Amino acid sequence: MTIVELFDEKPINNIIGALAFHPDRVVYIGGLSQRHFENRKLPILKRFFAQKQMPELEIRYVQVRKDSLQDIIARFEEIRAAYDDCNFHIEVTGGEELVLIALGVLCERYPSLRLYQISSKLRHVRTFSVAGEDGVKTDMVCRNSVRENLMLHGASVISADGSDFLPEGWQFTDDFLHDLGLMWETMRSGLDECDPQGDVSPYNWNQAISSLGRLYADFALPDDPNCIQVEKSFFHDTFLLMPEHRQLQNYLFYFLRLDLLDYRIGEETVELEFKNAQVRKCLTTAGILLELKTYLICRELTGQRGGDCMTGVQIAWDGEESAAADAALPDAQYDPDAPADTVNEVDVIAACGMVPYFISCKNGQFTAEELYKLYAVSEQFGKGYCKRILVTTSLRYAVDNARQRLQLLQRAEDMGIVILEDVHTMTDAEFSAELARVMELPKVKSLQTVS
């Protein structure tokens, strides 16, 4: 079988026909120069199809003059004559007008010519012909993983799922899930003695964790990364009495009671030892807890549907992982010889079917700049089909006043970003239901699998 694709600026449109029908060859037709296609587009397509276990797929490209109807018709005629078993993929919601007209002319000349169209949610394919049945629908699910979607868009993953600070990445053992549950409940509910209503608990949590993170950054022991050692009087005067660190003492002793860390007082020093590296990361990075909670719920939702989910994803825009990894190093900005690659980190990226999801998690203050960051990376790696979601605990403390909150919500709506608020007040079941709703996930029982 031969499939003819109208080459599209949205990479997903260029591969879904091949995934759905498993043809022998794909002939792309478009206005890009032959050289540009072969140098920039073809290597990405070959890597992608090889990843999809389709290395033998023959890929051809036919350049047309987008301003010449006769030239486009002539190229279509040549393709039809060369391959007598052609299926033409036409994306009716976009494309060049002259190309669509030319295809109409071809259908008039050859009424049995088969066309197909993929639904807007990438869940169905409809086949058409002038001579045959019109709009015959077939249900199917073509599937991309998070890595495969990024590969399709010319990017690659530098690190994910905690591999940037632990060689084996996050390990969600029963013990760690238990600790994670304790920390989440502490963050969402607050401490009775300092937050009786629990209204500002995420804000207080961030203050305490930021202070503990500062302690760790300045006083972690080189030979024991889970241990902090600090001079006793400095710890008392700076971290227990200073107003900006007032939450640390309240939470510190609570963490002791939960066995999340150990506290030792010597003659001249104070030592804090975290239970393990994963707990240490959660107690020294203010936003990581919301990120992990969102990831675990999203992973369950997408996993039930044959999907994929990753957290803490560092993306190299040009696909050069080693160069991008060097560029992402903390000191790279001061090195004139460091590679100038574009690197972004996204809190949670998921994929269900062919739809990519980009999720930003904010447990503290943020500005509209975060909306632009989320929009930029999602547009680059999910053009036309992605979902953008910002998960936050409370916009009441994320922005300065009610007017800014309304402006932020309006700007997010204009950019196609759904904001999921107050997730710390939800049960796990409520959080899961709300996330599934904004992701517009298909019903589990309705899915069939096509690789």
N, C-alpha and C positions, 0 to 999 in steps of 0.2 A: 504494500500500500504506500502511496505517496500523499503527503499532506502539504498543501500550499498555505503558508502563513503570511499575512500582511505584517511585516516587521514593525513592531510597536515600541514606543519609548518606555512602556511599562513592561519590564522583563517577564513578569508572570504571564502576560498574554502570549509571549513567544514560545513558551514551553508546555503550556497546559494541554494543547492538542496532541503533542507527542506522548505525553504521559497518559492521556486518556485512551489513545488508539494504538500505541506501540507500532508505528509505521516502520517501513524499511528506510524511508528517507523523508526529510523535510526540506522543502524549497521555500526560502524566505524571499519576499519581494518588497522592495522599498526604495526610498530616495537617497539612502546613504551611499557614499562612494564604495566601490568594491574594496579599495584599499583600507578604508576606515573599518568596514565590516570585518575584513580578514585580520586586521591588526588589533582591533579593540573588542569586537563582539564575539567573534568566532572562538577565541581561546576560552572565554568564559562559558560559552555554550558547551564546548567539548568537555571541559572539567565537570560541568553540572551533569551532563548526560552520562559521563563515566561514573560519577558518584551514584547515579540512579540505575546502575547496571545496564546501561544502554550504550556501551562504547562503540558498537558496530553501526550505530545510526549514521546514515549518510546525510551530511548537511550541505546544502547549496544556497547560494545567494544570487538573485537577479536584480540588478540595478535598473530603475526606470526613471524617466524624466517626469517629475511630478507635475510639470506644466504642459505635458503633451498627452492628450487623450489617445491619439493614434499610437504613440509609442507604448503606452501601458497596455492597450488592447493587443498589440503585436507581441509583447512579452508574454501575456497570458496565453495567447495562441501557441506560442512556442513551447510553453510548459505543458499545455494540454496535449500537444502533438507528441512530445517526448515521453510522457507518462500517461498511459491510457487508463490508469486506475487512480485518478486524482480525487482527493477531497479538499475542497477549498474552505479555509477558515476565514470567516468575515466577522469582524467585531463591529456590529452595527452602531454601537454607542460612540464610536470615535473613528479615527482614520482619515485619510485624505479623500476629499470629495471626488476627485477625478478617478481615483482607484475604485471607488464604489460604483461610479457610473460605468467604468470599463468592465467591471465584473457583471453588472447588469446586462451589458451588451453581450457578453460571453454566454450568460444564462439563456438569453433569447436565441442565440445561435445554436446552443446545445442544451435543450430542455432537460436532459437526463443528468446534467452536471450536478454533483452533490456538493452542498454547502453544509457547514455546521456552525453553531454558535454556542459559546459557553455562557451560562447564566451569570448574572452580576455577582452572586455570592459564591461562584465557583463550585456549585454543588450539582449542576445538571448540564447536560449537553442536548441540544436540539438539532436535528438534521432536517435539511430542506432540499427540495428540487422543484423546478417548474413542472416537470412531468409527473412526479410522484407525490407521495404524501407530504403534507406541509406541517412542519413543526413537530415531528416525532420526538418525544422526550425520553431520555434515558437518564436514570439517576446514577451518579457515581461520585466518588470522593477521590480526588488526586491529592497526594499528601507530600508536604515538604517539612523537613525538620527545621529548627532555627538555623543551624549551620548551613543547610542547603539553601535556605532563602537568602542568607547573607552572601553565599557563594554566587548565587544567581545574579545578585546585584553588584558583583565584582569586589566584595569585601571578604574579610575573614575574621575569625575569633582569635584574639590574642590570649585571653584568659577568661574563665567563667566558673561559676559555682564554687568560688572560694579558692581556686587554684593559684591566685595571686599571693596568698599568704600561707597556704598549706599545700604541700606537694600533692596530696591526695584529694584536696578540695573539701567541701563540707561533707561531714559524715553524719547522717541523720539517724543515729542509733536511738534505741529506746531511752537510754539515759540522757542523751542530749535533747531529745524531744521533750522529755520531762522538765529539764532545766529551762528549755525555751518556753514551755508553758508557764513556768513560775515567773520568768522575766516578763512575759507578755501580760500576765495578770497584774504584776506590779506596775508596769508602765500604764496600762489602761485604767486601773482602779485607783492608783495612788496609794499613799500611806495615810492611815487614819489620823496620825498625830500632826501631819503637816498639810493634809489636803482632804478634809472631812467630806466634801462634796464630790471629789474626784473630777471636777470640771476642768482643772488645769493640770491634771496628772501627766499628760504627755509633755507639757511644757516643763514641769518640774523634773521629770525624768531626763529630758535633754540637758538641763542645767547640770544635774548630777553626773551624767555620763560624760559630758564635755569636760568637766573638772577632772574626772578620773582619767579621761583620755589625755589630758594635758600632763597629769602626773606620770602616766605611762610613757609618754613621748620624751619626757625630760629625765626620768629616773629608772627606767627599766634596766635590769641587770643584763649585761652583754652575754653572760654565760648561762642565763636562765630567763628566757623571754617571757615567762609567765609570772615573773616576780618583779615587784617594785621595791626599791630600798631608798628611803629619803631621810634626811636629818630630822630628828624629832622636833626640835623647836621650829624649824622652818615649816614642817608639815602642820604643826599646830597653829602657828601664827598666820600662815598663808592660806592653807586649805580648809581649816576648820573655823576660823574666825572672820575671814574676809567676806564681805557681803556677796560678792559674785560667786562664791563657792558655798553659800549657806545650805544648799540642798545636799551637798556631798555627805555631810555627817549623818543626816537622816537616813539616806539610802545605804550608806556604807554599812551601818550596823544591821540593817535589814538583809543585805546581801550575806552578811556573816551568819545570820540565823537560817538562811536558806542554803547554807553550805556552798555558795557560789564562789567564795574566796575565803582566805584565812588571813588573820590579822595578828602580827607579832610585834611586841614593843620591847626593844632592847634598851641598853643604857643610853645610847646616843642616837639610835636609828629606829625607824618604824618600817616594817616590812608588810607588804600586801602581796599575797600569792593567789592567783586565780586558779580555779579548779582545773582548767585545761585551756588549750589555745582557742577553742571555739567559744567558750564562755568569755574568755578574755576579749575576743573580738567584739562580742555583743555588749560588753560592759565598758568598752573604750571607744566605740563608734556609735554616735547618737542615733543615726538613722537606720542601722543595720537590722534592728529588731522588726520594724514595720516591713522592711524589704523581704526578710526571711518569711514572715507570716504571710505576706501576699504571695510569695513564691510557692510556698507549700500548698496553699489553697488553689492557686492557679495550676500548679502541677497536677493536682488531683482532678481538677475539672477537665483539663486537656488530655490527661492520661486516660480518662474514661472514654474519650472520643478518639483515641489513637493519635493524640497530638504530642507536643513536645514543649518543654519549658526550661529556661535557664535563668540564673540570677547573677548579678554583678558582671555583666557581659562587657568586656572591653573589645571594641571593634576597630580593626584597621580598614580604613576606607578603600585603599587601593589593593587590598588582598595580600600585601607583602607582610607576612606575620613577623618575621625576624626584625625587619627594619622598623616596623611599627612598635614592636615591643621595646626596642632601644629608644625610640622617640617618646615612649610613655614613661621612661624612668624619671624619677624626681629631678635629677640634675641635668636632664637633657636640654632644658630651656636655657641653661648657661653655657652649653657647649656649642661653639660655632660649627663644629663638624658633625653634630648630631643630625640624623635624618629628619627631614621636614615632612613627615607623614601626618595625616589627619587621624586622630584617635578620639573616640567617644566611648563613654561608659553608660550603659543603660541598666537600670535597677533590675528589671525583669523583662525578658522577651519570651514570647510564646508563639506557637504555631498550631493551628488546628485546620486540617485540610490544607488549603493553599493560602489561608489568610494569616498574615503575621500580626502580632499584637505587641505594642511597645508601651510599657507601663513604667511610670515614674512614681516613686514613693517619697512622700514628704511628711516627716514627723515634727518639723519645726518651721521656722520662718522661711519664706521664699518670696520671690518677686515674679513678675511677668516674664523675666528673662528665662526662667525655667520652662515656661510654655514654649518659647521660641526654640530652646534646645531640643525639647521633645519633638516639636514639629519638624525641625530640620533633619534629625536623624531618622525619624519615621518616614518622612517623604523621600529621603535618599534610598532607603532600603525596603520600602513597601508601597511604592507609587501606585495609587489608584485603588488599592484594596486593603490597606492596613487599618487597624483600629488603634487609636491613641487614648490612653487612660492615665489620669493622674490620681493616685490614691493618697489621701491625706487624713490625718487624725482630726484636726480642727482648724478651719480657716479663721476662726476667731483670734487665734494667736499666731497664725501664719502671716497675717497682714495687719496693718496699723489700725484700720477703722472699717466701719461697715461700708462706706462708699468705695474704698479700695477693694473690698471683697466682691461687691457687685461688678466693679470694673473687671476684676480678674475672671469672674464667672462668664461675663459677656465676651471677653477676649478669647477665653478657652472655647466657647461655643463657636465663635467666628473661625477658629482654627481647627475645628473638628475634634477637639479634645474633650472627653467626658471626665468630669471631676467627681470622684467618689469620696464624699465627706464623712467625717465622724465614724470611721471604721472601728475605732477603739471602743465605741459604745455598742457594737454589734457582737452577737454570739458568732461562733465559727460558722454555723449554719446560715445565719443572716448574711455574713460577709460573703460566703460562697454564693448564695443566691443572688446577691447584688452584683457580684463580679460576673457571674454567668449572664446576667441580664444585660449589662453594659457591653459585654463582649459579643452578645448576640450569638451564642453558641448553639449549634444544632442539637436536637434531641439525641440522646445516646442511642436509642433503639432504631433510629432512622438511618444510621450510617452503614455503608458498604465500603469495602477497602479496595482501592486501586493504587498501586505503588506509584 
